[in-house]
Amino acid sequence: MNDTNLKTKVVHSRSKPAWNVVGTSLGAKHMVAKVPYEVGKYGDTLEYLKGEAKEHADFISHCFNRSADICVAVKKQPK
């Protein structure tokens, strides 16, 4: 990972049943990841699927926000 200063947040998609992980840096508003969830054929959303997708998106965002610590830990591992 080159840019260890990338900060992200999780937002819900406006048009699709999905959580988006987006960058919050000035001038870098871009989507980093999309975590979709299933919607029933009548448009009903299963709340546990939506919640599980949110947890996955939060984890991805957390990893990006702490990428400097993760990169340092990986470099310190013995070969």
TORLUMDO-216876 format. One record per residue (C-alpha): residue in one letter; x, y, z. Coordinates in pm, whole numbers, padded with zeros to 5 digits, always signed. Layout:
# residues N
AXYZ/...
This chain:
# residues 79
M+00000+00000+00000/N+00154+00325-00111/D-00067+00590+00049/T-00079+00522+00422/N-00252+00855+00487/L-00579+00750+00322/K-00873+00804+00557/T-01209+00646+00483/K-01566+00633+00608/V-01866+00409+00543/V-02175+00549+00372/H-02484+00383+00229/S-02523+00387-00148/R-02796+00619-00275/S-02898+00397-00565/K-02806+00038-00473/P-02842-00194-00173/A-02480-00161-00068/W-02241+00007+00177/N-01961+00210+00022/V-01619+00275+00174/V-01518+00620+00049/G-01203+00827+00092/T-01243+01148+00292/S-00917+01322+00204/L-00944+01665+00047/G-00962+01624-00329/A-00975+01245-00300/K-01346+01168-00270/H-01348+00830-00434/M-01499+00492-00362/V-01250+00244-00220/A-01482-00055-00181/K-01845-00156-00225/V-02011-00415+00000/P-02350-00518-00143/Y-02627-00705+00038/E-02923-00903-00090/V-03270-00759-00127/G-03578-00981-00153/K-03789-00994-00468/Y-04050-00764-00311/G-03793-00503-00211/D-03772-00617+00150/T-03429-00610+00308/L-03318-00875+00551/E-03181-00667+00837/Y-02920-00924+00941/L-02774-00925+00587/K-02766-00545+00583/G-02601-00545+00927/E-02347-00806+00826/A-02256-00606+00514/K-02214-00295+00733/E-01976-00486+00963/H-01766-00591+00663/A-01755-00235+00532/D-01657-00105+00879/F-01373-00359+00892/I-01243-00256+00548/S-01259+00110+00650/H-01082+00035+00978/C-00799-00140+00792/F-00753+00155+00556/N-00757+00403+00845/R-00488+00204+01031/S-00284+00103+00726/A+00035+00265+00857/D+00026+00043+01167/I-00052-00266+00959/C+00233-00199+00715/V+00481-00152+01001/A+00366-00476+01168/V+00407-00671+00843/K+00760-00534+00787/K+00867-00638+01141/Q+00771-01004+01096/P+01068-01245+01087/K+01136-01415+00753/
